[in-house]
Amino acid sequence: MTYIEEYKEGNKFFGIYLCKSKQVLKTKAGKTYYSLLLQDKTGIIDAKVWELHNGIDDFDSMDFIMTDGMVTTFQGSRQVNVSRIRKAQEGEYDPAEYIPASKYDRDAMYQELKAIVATIQEPHLKTLAEKYFVNDTKFIREFKEHSAAKSVHHGFVGGLLQHTLAVTKICGFYAENYEILDRDLLITAALFHDIGKMWEISQFPSNEYTDEGQLLGHIFLGAELIGKEAEQIPGFPKKLAAELRHCILAHHGELEYGSPKKPAIAEAIALYFADNADAKFETLTEIYDKADATTEWLGYHRLMESNIRQSSGYVQKKRK
């Protein structure tokens, strides 16, 4: 099969892809058309079915569909004009080809995270971290598979593990260089900062917001979990539990970014910086990975609030 990332403008678009979403819309003239998002393990592409005729079979979101069309561009992004569709039959496709996954080995990442858990000294924080990241095999299995986002960054199998490990390592660096930081508190906060995404976002292949995610969000879900778990650990200091929950509640840094509290302690500030740094660098990584090696300026990106350019050194490396 030809992967989505390989298509260029003018290419024939042909193969089986996962229909991530399907919307039935109307043009300004009142003509019905379909707006689709098609997915494989390399990414997602926008697609339109402008002409509904006998060559367009019935299908729904989350169906695997055989698609025939042409790749065009619209407002600087690739788009597929689809001419024919039929539902694919079992045996025609391998589901693993349609689920994006971390480029890093998940077992190796988990072992690295587990080794960091072992360095926590404060007994109550250590008990809390070990309960989930060492002793709960069901949680560990699901955590290793989960994404960290629907689309913005780390939106792939293993994304939550990859992001959590990166943030925890950055926090470890901060703790080594700034003595005002309580390392055990910061590391534990990093481990649990996005834990609520386990319930905010469903598993692949849907990878959609759950009812809990829509109504409550991962920040509240994570802080609530920590509050309940701390109460179950004998002698867990109330002030320490409050500080840990505060780090989770404040890790987006600003009220307008979804944090119900702004950071009030050094550990919360450090966690916010680490989380934001990894999110930004992964976003840039995903942008660069999709960009042509001959293109330096990549256009305005909403999340970065800037016109994005690949550095000349990075472009040279890609061209080799």
C-alpha positions, 0 to 999 in steps of 0.5 A: 500500500501507499502510505498517506505521508507519501502522497504528493499533489497530482498523485492518484490516491488508491488503496484501503484506508481507515475512515476516521470521520465522515460528515454529510454536508451541503454546499452553498448551492444545497448539493450534498457531499461527504467530508472525510478524514482518512487515516493510516499509521503515517497520518491523516488526510482530508478527503471530499466526495463531491459526487454521490453516485453508484460508485460510492458505496454505503460506509460509516466512520471507523470503516475500512474503505477502498478509496479511489481518487486524486490528491490536490491541495486546498489552502496549502494542505493536501486534500483528496478528491474521491471518485469511488469508495467501497467497504473493505472486507476482512482479510483485505487489510492489516489493522496494524497498518492504520494505527499510528505508533511511537517510533520508539520501543514501548517496552524500553521506554517503560523500563526507563520510566520504571527505573526512575520510579525506583529512585523516589525516596519519600515513602508515600510518594514511592508507594503511590508511584509503584502502585500504578507504574510497577504493580498494576499490570492492567494499568501498565499494559493500557498505559503503554498503548495509550495516546497523549492527545487526539491530534495535537502532539503524541496522538499515537499508540505509546504517545502517553508513555513517550510524553510522560517519560520525556517530561519526567526526564526533563523534570529530573534535569531541573531537580539536579540543577535547582536546589529549591525543587523537591525532586521526589514531589516533582518526579511524582507529579511528572509521572502522574501529570497526564494520567487523566488522559487514560480516561479522557481519550478512548483507545485506538483506533477511535482515539476520541474524547470520552464522555468523561473527557468532554465533561471533566477533562484530564486535569480534573480526572488526574487530580481527583485520582491522586486525591483518592489514592493519597487517602488510601495510603496510611499516613500520607501527609495532607500538605504533600498530597495537596502540593502533588494535586496542585502540580497536576491542576496547574501543569498547563500554566495558565487559566486560558490553557485549561489549568484551574490554578496557576502554578504557586510552587516551584515544582508546579512551575517546573512541571509546566515548563517541562510539559510545555517544552516536550509538547512544543518539540514533539509538535515541531518534530511531527511538522518536520517529519511531514515536510519535504526536505526541499522546503524550509519555510512551512507556513503559519502554525496555530499552536506555535503562533508563528511562521515555522521554518526548518533550520538549514542544518536539519534540512541538510541532514534530511537530504542525506 
